[in-house]
Structure formats: C-alpha cells, structure tokens
C-alpha cells in the first residue's frame, strides 16, 4: 500500500498540481479581500467576517472543481500512451491503486486547505490589521473540511478513473456542486450531506452562519459531518476498486 | 470544405457529451435564477409594477452566468480540442488539407452555435418561468434582450479564448485552471467599479453587462456597458482570427 502511494507521489512530482494547490486558494483569498475593500465595509466582526467572505463561496464551487482537477491530474498519466494496459497488467491490487490515488488526491486537497488558512491569516494581518491570529475554531473547522474532502476525492478519483477525458470529471463536479449548493440554499440538508459536493460545501459553512448553518462550532455537528464523510469514503473507495477490477486492457 | 469540416466537428461531438455539458450550464443558470422566486415577498409582488418583478428576476441570471459559464465554457472548448491532441488529429487534418487554424475556426463555429443556443435558451427559460409564476407587469424587452445579447457575446469570446488556449497548450489543466480562476474574476467583477471591470476581459465583462442591482430600497436600474461588450466582441473576434491565421502557418505537428 505504501509503495503504491509512493509511486503516485513520484508520478505527481513533475505535474502542475502545485499550481492548483497554490493558485486556487490564493485566488479565493484575493477575491474575498478585493470584494471587502471595494465594498468599503471592513470586516466588522474581525476574523469571523473575513473567514466567511472567503471560505463560504470557495466551498460552493471552486473547492469541488479544484479537487476534480487534481483527481484528473492524478489519473491523467494512466490514460496516456500504453499506461492503462500497464496498469491492467500490474501486480498491485485494484484496492491498493484506488486507495493510493484517493490518498494522494485527498492529500492535495488538504494542502489546498493549508494554503487557504495561511492566506486568510496573511490577509487578516497585512491587509486588515486584525488583532491576534485566526481563532482556533477555524482550525478545527479546517480539519473537518479536509475530512469532508475525502469522499469528494474518492468520488472524483473514481470518475477520473472511468473517464479518459481530463475535463469530463470536472464537468460532473460542477454539476454536482450546483445540485449540492441548491440543496443547501433550499435548506434540504440531509440529502445534501449524502452528496460529497454538498457535504464539502456544508463543511465550509460551519461556524459562519451562512445558509443552513447556525453559526456555532459544536462537536456533535462536527462529529456527524466526519462520520458521514468517512462512511461515504469507504463506500466510494470500495465501489471504485470493484469497478477497476472489472476493467480490461484497451 | 469549411462546411464539411464544421459538420465533422458536430459528428465528433456525439461521444463528447457536449450537449449534456451545455445542459448543465442552462439548468444551473435557470435553477439559480429560480431562487429569486423563494425570496421573501417576490411572489406577492408579481403584479406590482412598483416592485419591478421582471428586473428583480433579471438579477438572478445576471449573477448566475458569471458563476457557472466560465468553467463550463472551458470544459466545452477543452473537450473539443483535446481529442485532436489525443488522437494526433492536427496532423491528420493538415494532411487532409485543413490547417490547424482552420480546424480551430471550425470548432468555434460548431461549439459556438451550441453555446449561442444554450445562452438564448437559458434566458428564454428564466423569462418563461417568470410568466409561469404569474408576473403580469410589462416585460422589459429591451433590458432583457440587451443583457442576453451581452452575455452571448462574452460567452463566445470566452469560448474562443479557451479554444486557442487548449489548442496551444496540450495539457488541459492549464485551460481548466484558467476557467476556475476566471470564475473568481467573473464573480469579483460583478462588484467592482466599471473602470476596474474593464481591465480583466473577458471574465469581468459579465459584471459590466449587469443591468440591475438589488438594494435594500428595491430594484435599481444600472447602466450596463453594452458598447464595451461590443468592443470586446470585435477585438476578441479579430484576435481569434489573427491567432488562428498564425496557427495556419505553423508546421504540421
């Protein structure tokens, strides 16, 4: 298993994944900062306002699109040249490959969140001169967002495994994010949590008071999100491994 | 010859699921616009001329297109171009007498006609839903069509840009990455002063085309920058033609 993960990291070494990891969250930060400056309304509630203005929109569409692009990038190499046939003739099990691809995609998603948090802190200190540092509750929320990205990474990895096209899984992600956002906007919360796109959007809203969120960061609510995320991840990884097992050379 | 190349592009689309991708765009814009119907007081104001329900409703697609179009247009263009990179289609076309630039122009005509249809459809569907919920005040034809035409021009310029980008850079990550970043620019552009909005074409032009603003005192008319959008269309078209001519002179690859 570790060998498969190491192999995936080697494949990523010369890819442009770093550009997505760096630019996507920074663009979210820049957008939030510019909108705040242009509106002339400083973040009245300090870090809370800044976090809300940056992270809520980021969680509606861009995060899903970013994870989808990263998953396409992770699988891209297998769809090129004769690599698919090499994959079919491997000794590594389908489950190991799917887990390794999902792990690497999820690790990149975690890096996205880390860059976002650093970006929010830098913007808060340098642009708005906010007191202290980002409150720990948002670090806890960030951990939940990273966990909520697991089923998204598993789903997008599975889609990128099935689709040769780089862009097609991203289109699916955008459609899924649209459905997830509409479910959250119309307060249909339970089904939205079972959809990885809705789950990740909901996780980014924790503590903000946006949409269906009550503004608190309560352990039971976080526990539900984490439990749903882990259960979905197991189901999606198992499903993808079964599908990969039934694939053949082409 | 040109007509047959365009027809061939439509044939290539059959397995590319271009129509479902565009359907996502139409459904997404219509769905987000429909959220206006759930706004407090909207359904009570459908026959109140002072509440200006049509302009209220128009605020929905004005934001939704900026949210949804940039990335989906990047996907439509990227998929139509990527097949040539994957299947060595550039070389095949050039040996068949169709230059790389000519192929890009044919792809623009084929995908552009569908994008135009999708843009008109989403606008018409939002209007139809407005009538369906019972808006009975006069339809602001000029304002609505003006916005639809502006979005059409911006969509086509964006499509042309992504066709060029996808053709030039085989790694589709670049085109899609630009699409994702463009979504941020488009949304930021909806809140920027017009002079800044002119600086980041074509994405920020979605903001320039917005005809109404929803404020605490009600729906306020804005002065959409239609002339700027026309200039964008003319300049975008000229740049697309110039660059595809440049592609024509490149060695077969």
Boltz contact constraints between the chains, C-beta under 6 A:
constraints:
  - contact:
      token1: [A, 16]
      token2: [B, 173]
      max_distance: 6.0
  - contact:
      token1: [A, 27]
      token2: [B, 181]
      max_distance: 6.0
  - contact:
      token1: [A, 27]
      token2: [B, 184]
      max_distance: 6.0
  - contact:
      token1: [A, 31]
      token2: [B, 184]
      max_distance: 6.0
  - contact:
      token1: [A, 31]
      token2: [B, 188]
      max_distance: 6.0
  - contact:
      token1: [A, 34]
      token2: [B, 188]
      max_distance: 6.0
  - contact:
      token1: [A, 35]
      token2: [B, 191]
      max_distance: 6.0
  - contact:
      token1: [A, 38]
      token2: [B, 191]
      max_distance: 6.0
  - contact:
      token1: [A, 38]
      token2: [B, 192]
      max_distance: 6.0
  - contact:
      token1: [A, 65]
      token2: [B, 180]
      max_distance: 6.0
  - contact:
      token1: [A, 69]
      token2: [B, 176]
      max_distance: 6.0
  - contact:
      token1: [A, 73]
      token2: [B, 173]
      max_distance: 6.0
  - contact:
      token1: [A, 165]
      token2: [B, 79]
      max_distance: 6.0
  - contact:
      token1: [A, 166]
      token2: [B, 172]
      max_distance: 6.0
  - contact:
      token1: [A, 167]
      token2: [B, 75]
      max_distance: 6.0
  - contact:
      token1: [A, 167]
      token2: [B, 78]
      max_distance: 6.0
  - contact:
      token1: [A, 167]
      token2: [B, 79]
      max_distance: 6.0
  - contact:
      token1: [A, 167]
      token2: [B, 172]
      max_distance: 6.0
  - contact:
      token1: [A, 167]
      token2: [B, 176]
      max_distance: 6.0
  - contact:
      token1: [A, 170]
      token2: [B, 176]
      max_distance: 6.0
  - contact:
      token1: [A, 171]
      token2: [B, 21]
      max_distance: 6.0
  - contact:
      token1: [A, 171]
      token2: [B, 75]
      max_distance: 6.0
  - contact:
      token1: [A, 174]
      token2: [B, 71]
      max_distance: 6.0
  - contact:
      token1: [A, 175]
      token2: [B, 24]
      max_distance: 6.0
  - contact:
      token1: [A, 178]
      token2: [B, 28]
      max_distance: 6.0
  - contact:
      token1: [A, 182]
      token2: [B, 31]
      max_distance: 6.0
